[in-house]
Amino acid sequence: MRRPDRRPARLRPALVTAAAALAGALALAGCSGSGSGSGAKADLSVSGPYMPQPVAADMAAGFLTITNKGGGADELTGVTSADAGQVTMHSTMGGAMEEKSSFAIPAHGQLVFKSGGNHLMFEKLRRRPKQGQTVTVKLTFAKSGPLTVEMPVKSATYNPSTGH
């Protein structure tokens, strides 16, 4: 009499064991912390924010560093301020400035906005901020909750590396 699966009886336990091992490995792979679906989150903070005192009545620049201490990447998707009609994000490469709709913030990395590089542009200023004042900025991210930052207004020639 033949068995319906046509395999010798001694191979069936080995196949069952291999299938169980494969199923277990797949289940564990779904729980590992090595991908974007792993549940790793960004842990964002802001340092060094400042705005040089604007020389134009309706436009200013802003600079800061966003640090991500978390295991998941995120993205800066927007910036707003009650002091400006619009805040746009720009990158500068090779002397050419380009408006960006978002900036990546890598896991365990930084996004730096500095003079001559990535920067924020405050357009249609509602008031002309003066040295010693602050400008409140709201940063919006793709995955993390928003961050509100107080950006001190520094002298028009302020250099963060010297503090003057």
Phi and psi in degrees as GROMACS dihedral restraints (atoms count N, CA, C in turn):
[ dihedral_restraints ]
;  ai    aj    ak    al  type     phi  dphi    fc
    3     4     5     6     1   -93.2    20    10
    4     5     6     7     1   148.8    20    10
    6     7     8     9     1   -84.1    20    10
    7     8     9    10     1   148.0    20    10
    9    10    11    12     1   -62.4    20    10
   10    11    12    13     1   -33.8    20    10
   12    13    14    15     1   -87.6    20    10
   13    14    15    16     1    -4.3    20    10
   15    16    17    18     1    60.1    20    10
   16    17    18    19     1    19.7    20    10
   18    19    20    21     1  -105.4    20    10
   19    20    21    22     1   144.5    20    10
   21    22    23    24     1   -59.9    20    10
   22    23    24    25     1   145.9    20    10
   24    25    26    27     1   -57.6    20    10
   25    26    27    28     1   -31.4    20    10
   27    28    29    30     1   -73.0    20    10
   28    29    30    31     1   -18.1    20    10
   30    31    32    33     1   -84.8    20    10
   31    32    33    34     1   -25.4    20    10
   33    34    35    36     1   -58.7    20    10
   34    35    36    37     1   -46.8    20    10
   36    37    38    39     1   -61.7    20    10
   37    38    39    40     1   -36.0    20    10
   39    40    41    42     1   -65.9    20    10
   40    41    42    43     1   -41.1    20    10
   42    43    44    45     1   -65.3    20    10
   43    44    45    46     1   -41.7    20    10
   45    46    47    48     1   -62.7    20    10
   46    47    48    49     1   -43.6    20    10
   48    49    50    51     1   -63.7    20    10
   49    50    51    52     1   -44.0    20    10
   51    52    53    54     1   -64.1    20    10
   52    53    54    55     1   -42.2    20    10
   54    55    56    57     1   -64.0    20    10
   55    56    57    58     1   -40.8    20    10
   57    58    59    60     1   -65.7    20    10
   58    59    60    61     1   -40.8    20    10
   60    61    62    63     1   -64.4    20    10
   61    62    63    64     1   -41.9    20    10
   63    64    65    66     1   -64.4    20    10
   64    65    66    67     1   -44.2    20    10
   66    67    68    69     1   -61.6    20    10
   67    68    69    70     1   -41.4    20    10
   69    70    71    72     1   -64.4    20    10
   70    71    72    73     1   -42.2    20    10
   72    73    74    75     1   -63.5    20    10
   73    74    75    76     1   -41.2    20    10
   75    76    77    78     1   -65.1    20    10
   76    77    78    79     1   -40.0    20    10
   78    79    80    81     1   -63.9    20    10
   79    80    81    82     1   -42.5    20    10
   81    82    83    84     1   -67.1    20    10
   82    83    84    85     1   -38.0    20    10
   84    85    86    87     1   -61.7    20    10
   85    86    87    88     1   -34.7    20    10
   87    88    89    90     1   -68.6    20    10
   88    89    90    91     1   -18.8    20    10
   90    91    92    93     1  -102.3    20    10
   91    92    93    94     1    -4.7    20    10
   93    94    95    96     1   -71.7    20    10
   94    95    96    97     1   159.1    20    10
   96    97    98    99     1   -98.1    20    10
   97    98    99   100     1    48.8    20    10
   99   100   101   102     1  -123.3    20    10
  100   101   102   103     1    20.3    20    10
  102   103   104   105     1  -150.8    20    10
  103   104   105   106     1   178.2    20    10
  105   106   107   108     1   -67.4    20    10
  106   107   108   109     1   -23.2    20    10
  108   109   110   111     1   -88.5    20    10
  109   110   111   112     1    10.8    20    10
  111   112   113   114     1   -80.3    20    10
  112   113   114   115     1   -10.2    20    10
  114   115   116   117     1    87.8    20    10
  115   116   117   118     1     0.3    20    10
  117   118   119   120     1   -64.2    20    10
  118   119   120   121     1   135.7    20    10
  120   121   122   123     1  -116.1    20    10
  121   122   123   124     1   155.7    20    10
  123   124   125   126     1   -75.9    20    10
  124   125   126   127     1   150.2    20    10
  126   127   128   129     1  -129.2    20    10
  127   128   129   130     1    93.3    20    10
  129   130   131   132     1   -97.8    20    10
  130   131   132   133     1   142.6    20    10
  132   133   134   135     1  -145.2    20    10
  133   134   135   136     1   159.9    20    10
  135   136   137   138     1  -119.1    20    10
  136   137   138   139     1   138.3    20    10
  138   139   140   141     1  -136.2    20    10
  139   140   141   142     1   158.0    20    10
  141   142   143   144     1    60.4    20    10
  142   143   144   145     1    32.8    20    10
  144   145   146   147     1   -72.1    20    10
  145   146   147   148     1   141.4    20    10
  147   148   149   150     1  -163.6    20    10
  148   149   150   151     1   157.3    20    10
  150   151   152   153     1  -126.3    20    10
  151   152   153   154     1   121.3    20    10
  153   154   155   156     1   -64.1    20    10
  154   155   156   157     1   140.6    20    10
  156   157   158   159     1   -54.0    20    10
  157   158   159   160     1   125.9    20    10
  159   160   161   162     1   -63.5    20    10
  160   161   162   163     1   139.7    20    10
  162   163   164   165     1   -92.6    20    10
  163   164   165   166     1   -23.4    20    10
  165   166   167   168     1   -97.7    20    10
  166   167   168   169     1   153.0    20    10
  168   169   170   171     1   -74.1    20    10
  169   170   171   172     1   -24.4    20    10
  171   172   173   174     1  -121.0    20    10
  172   173   174   175     1     7.4    20    10
  174   175   176   177     1  -146.5    20    10
  175   176   177   178     1   144.6    20    10
  177   178   179   180     1  -150.6    20    10
  178   179   180   181     1   163.0    20    10
  180   181   182   183     1  -109.6    20    10
  181   182   183   184     1   158.0    20    10
  183   184   185   186     1  -140.9    20    10
  184   185   186   187     1   148.2    20    10
  186   187   188   189     1  -137.4    20    10
  187   188   189   190     1   148.9    20    10
  189   190   191   192     1  -172.9    20    10
  190   191   192   193     1   170.9    20    10
  192   193   194   195     1  -124.8    20    10
  193   194   195   196     1   130.6    20    10
  195   196   197   198     1  -106.6    20    10
  196   197   198   199     1   121.1    20    10
  198   199   200   201     1  -107.7    20    10
  199   200   201   202     1   135.8    20    10
  201   202   203   204     1  -114.6    20    10
  202   203   204   205     1   106.0    20    10
  204   205   206   207     1   -90.1    20    10
  205   206   207   208     1    -1.5    20    10
  207   208   209   210     1   -87.5    20    10
  208   209   210   211     1   170.8    20    10
  210   211   212   213     1   -87.8    20    10
  211   212   213   214     1    -2.5    20    10
  213   214   215   216     1  -116.0    20    10
  214   215   216   217     1   144.6    20    10
  216   217   218   219     1   -77.8    20    10
  217   218   219   220     1   161.4    20    10
  219   220   221   222     1  -145.1    20    10
  220   221   222   223     1  -173.9    20    10
  222   223   224   225     1  -147.1    20    10
  223   224   225   226     1   131.0    20    10
  225   226   227   228     1   -79.6    20    10
  226   227   228   229     1   118.2    20    10
  228   229   230   231     1  -111.0    20    10
  229   230   231   232     1   -11.4    20    10
  231   232   233   234     1  -171.0    20    10
  232   233   234   235     1   155.7    20    10
  234   235   236   237     1  -138.6    20    10
  235   236   237   238     1   133.3    20    10
  237   238   239   240     1  -133.7    20    10
  238   239   240   241     1   158.2    20    10
  240   241   242   243     1  -154.2    20    10
  241   242   243   244     1   137.4    20    10
  243   244   245   246     1   -66.6    20    10
  244   245   246   247     1   -17.7    20    10
  246   247   248   249     1   -84.8    20    10
  247   248   249   250     1    -5.1    20    10
  249   250   251   252     1  -136.4    20    10
  250   251   252   253     1   146.8    20    10
  252   253   254   255     1   -67.1    20    10
  253   254   255   256     1   -28.8    20    10
  255   256   257   258     1  -157.7    20    10
  256   257   258   259     1   142.4    20    10
  258   259   260   261     1  -123.1    20    10
  259   260   261   262     1   122.3    20    10
  261   262   263   264     1  -114.0    20    10
  262   263   264   265     1   156.8    20    10
  264   265   266   267     1  -108.7    20    10
  265   266   267   268     1   137.8    20    10
  267   268   269   270     1  -134.4    20    10
  268   269   270   271     1   149.8    20    10
  270   271   272   273     1  -114.2    20    10
  271   272   273   274     1   150.9    20    10
  273   274   275   276     1  -127.3    20    10
  274   275   276   277     1   120.9    20    10
  276   277   278   279     1  -135.6    20    10
  277   278   279   280     1   127.5    20    10
  279   280   281   282     1    60.1    20    10
  280   281   282   283     1    31.0    20    10
  282   283   284   285     1    83.5    20    10
  283   284   285   286     1    -6.0    20    10
  285   286   287   288     1   -99.5    20    10
  286   287   288   289     1   127.8    20    10
  288   289   290   291     1   -95.4    20    10
  289   290   291   292     1   135.4    20    10
  291   292   293   294     1  -135.1    20    10
  292   293   294   295     1   130.0    20    10
  294   295   296   297     1   -71.6    20    10
  295   296   297   298     1   139.7    20    10
  297   298   299   300     1  -121.5    20    10
  298   299   300   301     1   147.1    20    10
  300   301   302   303     1   -91.3    20    10
  301   302   303   304     1   -16.4    20    10
  303   304   305   306     1  -163.0    20    10
  304   305   306   307     1   162.2    20    10
  306   307   308   309     1  -134.0    20    10
  307   308   309   310     1   134.4    20    10
  309   310   311   312     1   -73.3    20    10
  310   311   312   313     1   143.6    20    10
  312   313   314   315     1  -123.9    20    10
  313   314   315   316     1   103.8    20    10
  315   316   317   318     1   -69.3    20    10
  316   317   318   319     1   154.9    20    10
  318   319   320   321     1   -58.1    20    10
  319   320   321   322     1   137.8    20    10
  321   322   323   324     1    54.6    20    10
  322   323   324   325     1    36.4    20    10
  324   325   326   327     1  -138.2    20    10
  325   326   327   328     1  -168.3    20    10
  327   328   329   330     1  -136.7    20    10
  328   329   330   331     1   154.7    20    10
  330   331   332   333     1  -119.4    20    10
  331   332   333   334     1   118.0    20    10
  333   334   335   336     1  -110.5    20    10
  334   335   336   337     1   128.3    20    10
  336   337   338   339     1  -109.7    20    10
  337   338   339   340     1   114.7    20    10
  339   340   341   342     1  -143.4    20    10
  340   341   342   343     1   161.7    20    10
  342   343   344   345     1   -58.0    20    10
  343   344   345   346     1   130.0    20    10
  345   346   347   348     1    87.2    20    10
  346   347   348   349     1    -2.3    20    10
  348   349   350   351     1  -133.1    20    10
  349   350   351   352     1  -141.8    20    10
  351   352   353   354     1   -58.4    20    10
  352   353   354   355     1   141.5    20    10
  354   355   356   357     1  -157.7    20    10
  355   356   357   358     1   163.5    20    10
  357   358   359   360     1  -101.4    20    10
  358   359   360   361     1   141.4    20    10
  360   361   362   363     1  -117.3    20    10
  361   362   363   364     1   119.8    20    10
  363   364   365   366     1   -93.5    20    10
  364   365   366   367     1   114.2    20    10
  366   367   368   369     1  -113.2    20    10
  367   368   369   370     1   152.2    20    10
  369   370   371   372     1    55.9    20    10
  370   371   372   373     1    54.4    20    10
  372   373   374   375     1   -56.9    20    10
  373   374   375   376     1   135.8    20    10
  375   376   377   378     1   -86.2    20    10
  376   377   378   379     1   -21.2    20    10
  378   379   380   381     1  -147.6    20    10
  379   380   381   382     1   155.9    20    10
  381   382   383   384     1   -95.9    20    10
  382   383   384   385     1   101.7    20    10
  384   385   386   387     1   -62.5    20    10
  385   386   387   388     1   140.0    20    10
  387   388   389   390     1  -112.1    20    10
  388   389   390   391     1   154.8    20    10
  390   391   392   393     1   -51.1    20    10
  391   392   393   394     1   133.5    20    10
  393   394   395   396     1    98.4    20    10
  394   395   396   397     1   -18.9    20    10
  396   397   398   399     1   -86.1    20    10
  397   398   399   400     1   175.9    20    10
  399   400   401   402     1  -127.8    20    10
  400   401   402   403     1   155.8    20    10
  402   403   404   405     1  -122.2    20    10
  403   404   405   406     1   127.8    20    10
  405   406   407   408     1   -88.2    20    10
  406   407   408   409     1   132.2    20    10
  408   409   410   411     1  -127.5    20    10
  409   410   411   412     1   137.4    20    10
  411   412   413   414     1  -110.5    20    10
  412   413   414   415     1   122.1    20    10
  414   415   416   417     1  -100.0    20    10
  415   416   417   418     1   131.2    20    10
  417   418   419   420     1  -114.2    20    10
  418   419   420   421     1   137.4    20    10
  420   421   422   423     1  -122.1    20    10
  421   422   423   424     1   158.7    20    10
  423   424   425   426     1   -66.8    20    10
  424   425   426   427     1   -38.0    20    10
  426   427   428   429     1  -117.5    20    10
  427   428   429   430     1   -39.0    20    10
  429   430   431   432     1   -84.8    20    10
  430   431   432   433     1   162.8    20    10
  432   433   434   435     1   -69.7    20    10
  433   434   435   436     1   163.0    20    10
  435   436   437   438     1   -67.7    20    10
  436   437   438   439     1   154.8    20    10
  438   439   440   441     1  -119.6    20    10
  439   440   441   442     1   135.4    20    10
  441   442   443   444     1  -104.5    20    10
  442   443   444   445     1   130.0    20    10
  444   445   446   447     1  -125.9    20    10
  445   446   447   448     1   135.0    20    10
  447   448   449   450     1   -92.3    20    10
  448   449   450   451     1   116.7    20    10
  450   451   452   453     1  -103.4    20    10
  451   452   453   454     1   108.6    20    10
  453   454   455   456     1   -68.8    20    10
  454   455   456   457     1   143.1    20    10
  456   457   458   459     1   -90.2    20    10
  457   458   459   460     1   122.6    20    10
  459   460   461   462     1  -106.5    20    10
  460   461   462   463     1   176.8    20    10
  462   463   464   465     1   -60.9    20    10
  463   464   465   466     1   157.0    20    10
  465   466   467   468     1   -61.9    20    10
  466   467   468   469     1   -22.4    20    10
  468   469   470   471     1  -107.7    20    10
  469   470   471   472     1    17.1    20    10
  471   472   473   474     1   -58.2    20    10
  472   473   474   475     1   136.1    20    10
  474   475   476   477     1  -122.7    20    10
  475   476   477   478     1   113.7    20    10
  477   478   479   480     1   -63.1    20    10
  478   479   480   481     1   -24.3    20    10
  480   481   482   483     1   -73.4    20    10
  481   482   483   484     1   -25.5    20    10
  483   484   485   486     1  -104.8    20    10
  484   485   486   487     1   -18.3    20    10
  486   487   488   489     1    79.7    20    10
  487   488   489   490     1    10.3    20    10
